[in-house]
Amino acid sequence: MFNIPTSDVEKILGRKQYKELMNQDLSTITNKNVLITGSEGSIGKKLTEILTAANIEVVTTDILPNSEIMDVTDIDNVRDIFTKVRPDIIVHLAGAKHAPIGEHETWETLQINAVGTKNIIENMPKDSKIILASTCKSANPEIVYGASKLIAERMVLNEGGSVARFFNV
């Protein structure tokens, strides 16, 4: 990756860089089964790398090869994966992520981001926890992409899950 000096990163961020968050103690989840949706994306690949390096059991899912195939818009597929895997923690990264495309493919964007999240919530084991990756565009959304992610956020939060909002990554 890039080797950017900390001072440059902090200038870009406009704040102190929080490196300690990258080195969190993962011992509380070492005996947990973690399922990652959208694991072939940049965040999913890095998270998988970090968790497997910490000897945490990870099941990676995506619609792309190199993972267990899981299409969050296909409720039967979601149900089958959860029956087989029974995860303790679900990191839900799968989603339509391109804002301009979402304006032209509105139904597909809503299906993937909102309905896909609904399918995950309705089929995940009752004692599991869900963490959703979202976007800054869900704050006062003006576009379909942001609105679909806001709906997904509300569903996850209403189920007692957690949401991590990201800027463009």
N, C-alpha and C positions, 0 to 999 in steps of 0.2 A: 504494500500500500504506500501511501505518501508519507514522507517523514517531514512533517511541518513543525517548526519550532513552537513550543507552547505559547510564547509571547504573541506569535502571529495568529494562532488559533483564538487566543483570548481577545485580540483586536477584532477579529471577524465576529466572534460571539458577542462582544460588548460586555463580557463578564468573565469571571474566573472559570477556568476549565475544571470540571469535577471529575478528576481521574479516579478518585476513590470509589466511585460508583461502578467502575469497570472491574474492580477487584473484590466484589462482594463475596462474603462467605456463603457458599452454596450447600453447606452441610445439612441444612434443614430440608433439602429436597433430594438428598442422595438415595433415599429409599422410595422415591416416588417415580411413577411412570409418567413421563412428559410427552404429550403429543403436540406437534407443531404443524399447523396448516400453513400452506404457502411457503413451505420450507426451501423451495428452490430460488426464492428471491434473495436480495442482498442481506436483509435483516435475518431471514430464516437460516441462511447458510452460516452466518457468523454466530448466531445463537446456538445452532447445532454444534458448531466447532467448540464453543465455550463449554457447553454442557457435557459433551462427550469427553472432553479433556478432563472434566471433573468427575468422570466415571458415573455420570447420571444416565439412566435408561431413557433414550429418546426414540420416539417413533416419528419419522418425517413423512408428511403427506403433501401432495401437490397434484395438479393436473398435468404436470410435466414429468418426464421420465426421471429416474434416479431416486424416486421416493415411492412409498405406497401411494397408489392412485386414489385420490379423494377429490371429488367434485362437490363442493359445498352446496351447489344448487340442486344436486340430485339427492333427495331425502333418503332414498333406499341405500345409496352408496354411503352416505353419512351414517345411517343406522348400522349398516354392516361393519363399518370400520370401528364404531364404538362398541359393538357387540364383541368384536375380536380383540380389541386393544384394551378397553376399560381404563382410560387414563385418569390419573389423579389431578393432573394439571394440563390444561389446554391453552396453548399460546396461539391465538387465532390471528394469523398474519395474512391469510388468503383474502384477496380482494381485488376489485377493479381499481386501479390506482392512477389512471391518467385523466386528469380533470378535463382537458379539452375533448378527449374522446367521449367522455361521459355525457357531454352535451349533445352528441350525435347518436350515441348508443344508450339512451336513457334507461330503457327497460333492462338491458343486460347489466348496466351499472347497478341498478336497484336490486336485480336478482342476486348478483354476486355479493354485494355489500350488506344489504338488509335481509333479504330472504335467506341467503347463505348463513348469516349469523343466527337467524331464527332456527334454521335446521340444526345448527350446532347445539344451541341452547336446549332445544326440545329433545335431543337425543343423547346428550352427554350424561354420564352417570351422575346421579343425584348428589353424591358426596364429592364430586370433582370441582375444581376451581377453574375459571376462565379469565384469561387476560387478552384483551383485544387491542391490536395496534390500530390507531386511528390517525387523524390528520388535523393540522391546524385549520384546514378549510372547513371543518365541522363547526367551528365557532361562528355563529351568525351566518350560516351558509347562503351563498348567492348562486351556487351552481349545483347541479344534480349530484355530482361526486360528493361534495361536502354534505349535502342533505342526506344522502344515503348512508354516509359514515356516522352522521349524528343520530339517525334512527338506530343504527347498529349499536352505538355507544349507549343509548338509552335502554335498549333491551338488555345489554350486558350488565349495566349498573343496576337495573331493576331486579336482576337475578343475583345480585350480591357479588358480581365479578368486578374486575378492574379494567381500566382503560389507560393506555399509554399513548398520548398524542405526540406525533412527530412533526417536525418541519420537513421540507423536501429532503429526502435522503437518496 
